[in-house]
Amino acid sequence: MTSTATSSTQTVAIIGGGPAGLMAAEVLSHAGFKVDLYDAMPSVGRKFLLAGVGGMNITHSEPSPAFVSRYAERAAVIAPLLRSFGAQALCEWIHGLGIQTFVGSSGRVFPTDMKAAPLLRAWLKRLRESGVVIHTRHRWLGWNSDNSVLIAGPDGEVALNPDATLLALGGASWSRLGSDGAWVPLLEQRGVNVAPLQAANCGFEVSAWSELLRSKFAGAPLKNIAMGVEGQTLRLGECVVTQSGVEGSLVYALSAQIRDAINQSGSATVEIDLLPGKTIAEVQKALSKPRGSRSMSKHLHSQLGLDGVKAALLRELTPAAAFADPALLALAIKALPLTLIKPRPLDEAISTAGGVTFEALNEHLMIPSLPGVFCAGEMLDWEAPTGGYLLTACFASGRAAGLGMVDWLRRK
């Protein structure tokens, strides 16, 4: 990032040391402002580091229209942020830290070493060299009656009077990493509209699995399947059967629709295609072949390669009478109904839906009713699937808020 530093005595407080807060800190320090960043945890970027476990998926390489569509009903407000700092700009920024990237077979973009820690170390080194002061173990408690910012640190409570403040406090998933949603009542007390926080990219529960399925197949992956909310287009992918239900990438991709259906009706039915590579006619033809003395399990295996957890799930969710009728059984294999009753606890979710609504912010992500207070990152009311979309929007919103703060401070 090219420096446009100017001499300034104005100060900025950034609350939250995730990607959004750190990106805003970089923008502001390069513009010449004194930046102090506060984080409640012993170190910054903890959820960012967790996201890198197993491979740091930083963004996605798909074309912009498809990329923007991943933000669903919030695509219109996220699009301008991505036009300013999208996937390509994010990759170039990473390269500027001395970290190279590559595009995986799925289109996801990774650092070449697949790790988050080297990227974060290089970034923090550059931030400190630019003058950003990071204060860990400092928790934001809201505002005092005189509108000063109240921070609780190791040496007690401190009142700050920055010229501008950025809140980048995350959502409410993985509270042990710092995102606990404690900020919600503090903003609501100030009249800021906050949409209820809900689990996103999460697993879901069934009413109860049978003991057989739970004991033999909990943890088993359902590979090469398709799934969709009833009546909607099915998506290809995989997921995992758990002790209480299902989770995994395919479920995460549908989590918003599943959650909305549960909120509306008390449950959601998803349809699972156990053999997406075959038509229902092909499945019925295979099932209609004589099986002689062979068991149905062996017949399913020999004719369709259907066994293991797929066969167990078919048994679990299909009436016994259907196994005597090839047409009914073929229909079950191609559209197996699974009823889900609730998401897993919010603290287990990968990310959070809900947060400060965009209607409560201006185009620079400032709260007009609280002049000089900006918001960015996951605490805003948007959601996206895994695959790099979450991180990209956090970086982009942090940069947008940082630029908005620069503009507001200079006008001030």
VODREN-120541 format. One record per residue (C-alpha): residue number from 1; residue in three letters; x, y, z. Coordinates in steps of 0.25 Angstrom, whole numbers. Example, Ala and Ser with C-alpha at 12.3 -4.5 7.8 and 13.67 -1.06 7.14 Angstrom:
REM residues 2
   n res     X     Y     Z
   1 Ala    49   -18    31
   2 Ser    55    -4    29
This chain:
REM residues 412
   n res     X     Y     Z
   1 Met     0     0     0
   2 Thr     6    13    -4
   3 Ser     8    23     7
   4 Thr     0    36     7
   5 Ala     5    40    21
   6 Thr     2    55    25
   7 Ser     6    61    38
   8 Ser    -6    60    48
   9 Thr    -9    61    63
  10 Gln   -22    54    61
  11 Thr   -23    41    68
  12 Val   -31    28    65
  13 Ala   -36    17    74
  14 Ile   -38     3    67
  15 Ile   -46    -7    75
  16 Gly   -43   -21    70
  17 Gly   -30   -27    65
  18 Gly   -36   -36    54
  19 Pro   -34   -34    39
  20 Ala   -44   -22    38
  21 Gly   -38   -15    50
  22 Leu   -24   -17    45
  23 Met   -27   -13    31
  24 Ala   -33     0    36
  25 Ala   -21     2    45
  26 Glu   -12     1    32
  27 Val   -20    11    24
  28 Leu   -20    21    35
  29 Ser    -6    20    39
  30 His    -1    22    25
  31 Ala   -10    34    24
  32 Gly    -2    40    36
  33 Phe   -12    38    48
  34 Lys    -7    33    61
  35 Val   -14    19    63
  36 Asp   -16    11    75
  37 Leu   -22    -2    74
  38 Tyr   -29   -10    86
  39 Asp   -32   -24    87
  40 Ala   -38   -32    98
  41 Met   -29   -44    96
  42 Pro   -15   -47    99
  43 Ser   -11   -46    84
  44 Val   -18   -41    72
  45 Gly   -23   -49    60
  46 Arg   -27   -61    67
  47 Lys   -39   -65    59
  48 Phe   -31   -62    46
  49 Leu   -20   -72    51
  50 Leu   -31   -82    54
  51 Ala   -37   -80    40
  52 Gly   -23   -84    35
  53 Val   -23   -97    42
  54 Gly   -23  -108    31
  55 Gly   -20   -98    20
  56 Met   -21   -82    20
  57 Asn   -32   -80     9
  58 Ile   -31   -65     8
  59 Thr   -40   -62    -4
  60 His   -46   -68   -17
  61 Ser   -43   -66   -31
  62 Glu   -57   -67   -38
  63 Pro   -61   -56   -47
  64 Ser   -67   -44   -40
  65 Pro   -82   -45   -42
  66 Ala   -82   -59   -37
  67 Phe   -73   -55   -25
  68 Val   -82   -43   -21
  69 Ser   -94   -52   -22
  70 Arg   -89   -61   -10
  71 Tyr   -93   -49    -1
  72 Ala  -108   -52    -5
  73 Glu  -118   -41     0
  74 Arg  -106   -32     4
  75 Ala   -99   -33    -9
  76 Ala  -103   -19   -13
  77 Val   -96   -13    -1
  78 Ile   -84   -22    -1
  79 Ala   -81   -20   -16
  80 Pro   -76    -6   -15
  81 Leu   -66   -10    -4
  82 Leu   -61   -21   -13
  83 Arg   -60   -12   -25
  84 Ser   -50    -4   -17
  85 Phe   -43   -16   -11
  86 Gly   -47   -29   -16
  87 Ala   -40   -43   -18
  88 Gln   -29   -38   -28
  89 Ala   -26   -26   -19
  90 Leu   -25   -34    -7
  91 Cys   -15   -44   -14
  92 Glu    -7   -32   -18
  93 Trp    -7   -27    -4
  94 Ile    -2   -41     1
  95 His     9   -41    -9
  96 Gly    13   -27    -4
  97 Leu    16   -34    10
  98 Gly    25   -44     3
  99 Ile    15   -55     3
 100 Gln    12   -62   -10
 101 Thr    -2   -69   -13
 102 Phe    -7   -79   -22
 103 Val   -21   -84   -28
 104 Gly   -25   -98   -23
 105 Ser   -33  -107   -32
 106 Ser   -46  -102   -26
 107 Gly   -43   -88   -29
 108 Arg   -40   -84   -15
 109 Val   -27   -76   -13
 110 Phe   -17   -79    -3
 111 Pro    -3   -74     2
 112 Thr     8   -83    -4
 113 Asp    11   -89    10
 114 Met    -4   -91    13
 115 Lys    -1   -84    27
 116 Ala    -7   -72    33
 117 Ala     3   -69    43
 118 Pro    15   -64    34
 119 Leu     5   -54    27
 120 Leu     0   -49    41
 121 Arg    14   -47    46
 122 Ala    19   -40    34
 123 Trp     6   -31    35
 124 Leu     8   -28    49
 125 Lys    23   -24    47
 126 Arg    19   -14    36
 127 Leu     8    -8    45
 128 Arg    17    -6    57
 129 Glu    27     0    47
 130 Ser    17    10    42
 131 Gly    14    14    57
 132 Val     2     6    60
 133 Val     2     3    75
 134 Ile    -5   -10    79
 135 His   -11   -11    93
 136 Thr   -15   -26    96
 137 Arg   -23   -30   108
 138 His   -31   -17   107
 139 Arg   -47   -19   106
 140 Trp   -56    -8   101
 141 Leu   -67    -5   111
 142 Gly   -75     5   103
 143 Trp   -76    20   106
 144 Asn   -76    28   118
 145 Ser   -86    39   120
 146 Asp   -77    49   114
 147 Asn   -76    41   101
 148 Ser   -61    37   105
 149 Val   -58    22   101
 150 Leu   -57    13   113
 151 Ile   -46     2   112
 152 Ala   -43    -8   123
 153 Gly   -28   -12   123
 154 Pro   -18   -19   132
 155 Asp   -17    -7   140
 156 Gly   -31    -3   142
 157 Glu   -41     5   134
 158 Val   -37    16   125
 159 Ala   -45    27   118
 160 Leu   -40    31   104
 161 Asn   -44    43    95
 162 Pro   -40    39    81
 163 Asp   -44    48    69
 164 Ala   -50    35    63
 165 Thr   -53    21    67
 166 Leu   -54     8    59
 167 Leu   -62    -3    64
 168 Ala   -57   -17    58
 169 Leu   -62   -26    69
 170 Gly   -66   -38    61
 171 Gly   -79   -46    62
 172 Ala   -82   -56    73
 173 Ser   -76   -69    69
 174 Trp   -63   -75    75
 175 Ser   -64   -67    87
 176 Arg   -52   -73    93
 177 Leu   -44   -65    82
 178 Gly   -50   -52    85
 179 Ser   -63   -51    77
 180 Asp   -74   -52    88
 181 Gly   -84   -42    83
 182 Ala   -83   -34    97
 183 Trp   -84   -21    88
 184 Val   -98   -23    84
 185 Pro  -105   -17    96
 186 Leu   -95    -6    97
 187 Leu   -99    -1    83
 188 Glu  -114    -4    85
 189 Gln  -113     5    97
 190 Arg  -108    16    88
 191 Gly  -120    14    78
 192 Val  -112     7    68
 193 Asn  -120    -4    60
 194 Val  -114   -18    61
 195 Ala  -120   -30    55
 196 Pro  -120   -42    64
 197 Leu  -108   -50    63
 198 Gln  -110   -64    58
 199 Ala  -101   -76    54
 200 Ala   -96   -76    40
 201 Asn   -87   -87    33
 202 Cys   -92   -96    44
 203 Gly   -96  -111    46
 204 Phe  -111  -114    49
 205 Glu  -118  -124    57
 206 Val  -128  -135    55
 207 Ser  -139  -139    65
 208 Ala  -131  -152    68
 209 Trp  -123  -162    60
 210 Ser  -124  -177    63
 211 Glu  -114  -183    72
 212 Leu  -109  -191    60
 213 Leu  -106  -179    52
 214 Arg  -100  -171    63
 215 Ser   -91  -182    68
 216 Lys   -86  -187    55
 217 Phe   -86  -175    46
 218 Ala   -85  -162    54
 219 Gly   -73  -155    48
 220 Ala   -74  -162    34
 221 Pro   -73  -153    22
 222 Leu   -84  -153    12
 223 Lys   -77  -151    -1
 224 Asn   -81  -149   -15
 225 Ile   -95  -145   -12
 226 Ala  -104  -133   -15
 227 Met  -113  -126    -5
 228 Gly  -123  -115    -6
 229 Val  -134  -108     3
 230 Glu  -147  -115    -2
 231 Gly  -152  -109   -15
 232 Gln  -139  -102   -18
 233 Thr  -127  -106   -27
 234 Leu  -118  -116   -21
 235 Arg  -103  -113   -19
 236 Leu   -92  -124   -21
 237 Gly   -82  -126   -10
 238 Glu   -80  -134     3
 239 Cys   -83  -133    18
 240 Val   -82  -141    30
 241 Val   -92  -149    39
 242 Thr   -90  -145    53
 243 Gln   -95  -150    67
 244 Ser  -107  -140    66
 245 Gly  -109  -137    51
 246 Val  -100  -132    39
 247 Glu   -89  -122    37
 248 Gly   -78  -119    27
 249 Ser   -76  -111    14
 250 Leu   -89  -114     7
 251 Val   -98  -112    19
 252 Tyr   -90   -98    22
 253 Ala   -93   -94     8
 254 Leu  -108   -96    10
 255 Ser  -108   -91    25
 256 Ala  -115   -78    22
 257 Gln  -127   -84    15
 258 Ile  -128   -96    25
 259 Arg  -127   -86    37
 260 Asp  -138   -77    30
 261 Ala  -147   -88    28
 262 Ile  -146   -93    43
 263 Asn  -148   -79    47
 264 Gln  -161   -78    39
 265 Ser  -166   -92    41
 266 Gly  -159   -98    52
 267 Ser  -152  -108    44
 268 Ala  -146  -110    30
 269 Thr  -146  -121    20
 270 Val  -134  -123    11
 271 Glu  -133  -133     0
 272 Ile  -121  -142    -2
 273 Asp  -117  -148   -15
 274 Leu  -109  -160   -11
 275 Leu  -105  -163   -26
 276 Pro  -104  -150   -34
 277 Gly   -97  -156   -45
 278 Lys  -109  -165   -49
 279 Thr  -123  -161   -53
 280 Ile  -135  -166   -46
 281 Ala  -138  -175   -58
 282 Glu  -124  -182   -57
 283 Val  -126  -184   -42
 284 Gln  -139  -190   -44
 285 Lys  -134  -199   -55
 286 Ala  -123  -204   -46
 287 Leu  -132  -207   -35
 288 Ser  -142  -214   -43
 289 Lys  -132  -225   -47
 290 Pro  -134  -238   -39
 291 Arg  -127  -240   -27
 292 Gly  -130  -254   -24
 293 Ser  -125  -259   -10
 294 Arg  -116  -247    -8
 295 Ser  -120  -237     3
 296 Met  -124  -223    -1
 297 Ser  -111  -217     5
 298 Lys  -103  -226    -5
 299 His  -113  -222   -16
 300 Leu  -111  -207   -14
 301 His   -96  -209   -13
 302 Ser   -95  -218   -26
 303 Gln  -104  -210   -34
 304 Leu  -102  -196   -30
 305 Gly   -89  -196   -21
 306 Leu   -98  -191   -10
 307 Asp   -93  -196     4
 308 Gly   -87  -191    17
 309 Val   -92  -178    22
 310 Lys  -100  -175    10
 311 Ala  -108  -188    11
 312 Ala  -109  -186    26
 313 Leu  -115  -172    24
 314 Leu  -125  -178    13
 315 Arg  -130  -188    23
 316 Glu  -131  -178    34
 317 Leu  -140  -168    26
 318 Thr  -148  -177    17
 319 Pro  -160  -185    20
 320 Ala  -158  -200    20
 321 Ala  -169  -202    10
 322 Ala  -161  -194     0
 323 Phe  -150  -205    -1
 324 Ala  -160  -214    -8
 325 Asp  -163  -204   -19
 326 Pro  -152  -200   -28
 327 Ala  -159  -187   -32
 328 Leu  -161  -183   -18
 329 Leu  -147  -187   -14
 330 Ala  -141  -180   -26
 331 Leu  -149  -167   -22
 332 Ala  -143  -168    -8
 333 Ile  -129  -170   -13
 334 Lys  -130  -157   -22
 335 Ala  -138  -149   -13
 336 Leu  -136  -154     2
 337 Pro  -143  -144    11
 338 Leu  -136  -140    24
 339 Thr  -143  -132    34
 340 Leu  -134  -122    42
 341 Ile  -139  -115    54
 342 Lys  -129  -105    59
 343 Pro  -115  -100    57
 344 Arg  -103  -104    66
 345 Pro  -100   -94    77
 346 Leu   -96   -80    72
 347 Asp   -82   -82    78
 348 Glu   -79   -94    70
 349 Ala   -82   -87    57
 350 Ile   -71   -83    47
 351 Ser   -77   -69    45
 352 Thr   -89   -60    49
 353 Ala  -101   -54    42
 354 Gly  -107   -42    47
 355 Gly  -101   -30    53
 356 Val  -100   -15    51
 357 Thr  -110   -12    39
 358 Phe  -105    -5    27
 359 Glu  -117     4    29
 360 Ala  -111     9    42
 361 Leu   -98    13    35
 362 Asn   -95    23    24
 363 Glu   -87    20    11
 364 His   -74    21    19
 365 Leu   -78    11    30
 366 Met   -80    22    40
 367 Ile   -92    22    50
 368 Pro   -98    36    47
 369 Ser  -105    37    61
 370 Leu   -91    35    67
 371 Pro   -82    44    58
 372 Gly   -68    39    57
 373 Val   -71    24    61
 374 Phe   -70    14    49
 375 Cys   -72    -1    48
 376 Ala   -66   -12    40
 377 Gly   -64   -27    39
 378 Glu   -73   -38    43
 379 Met   -80   -29    53
 380 Leu   -88   -24    41
 381 Asp  -101   -30    36
 382 Trp   -96   -39    25
 383 Glu   -92   -53    23
 384 Ala   -85   -62    12
 385 Pro   -81   -76    11
 386 Thr   -67   -82    14
 387 Gly   -57   -81     2
 388 Gly   -50   -68     4
 389 Tyr   -63   -59     4
 390 Leu   -63   -57    19
 391 Leu   -49   -52    20
 392 Thr   -50   -44     7
 393 Ala   -61   -36    12
 394 Cys   -55   -34    25
 395 Phe   -42   -28    19
 396 Ala   -51   -20     9
 397 Ser   -60   -14    20
 398 Gly   -48   -11    29
 399 Arg   -41    -3    17
 400 Ala   -54     4    14
 401 Ala   -56     8    28
 402 Gly   -42    13    29
 403 Leu   -43    22    17
 404 Gly   -56    27    22
 405 Met   -49    31    35
 406 Val   -38    38    27
 407 Asp   -48    46    19
 408 Trp   -56    49    32
 409 Leu   -44    53    40
 410 Arg   -39    62    29
 411 Arg   -52    69    27
 412 Lys   -53    71    42
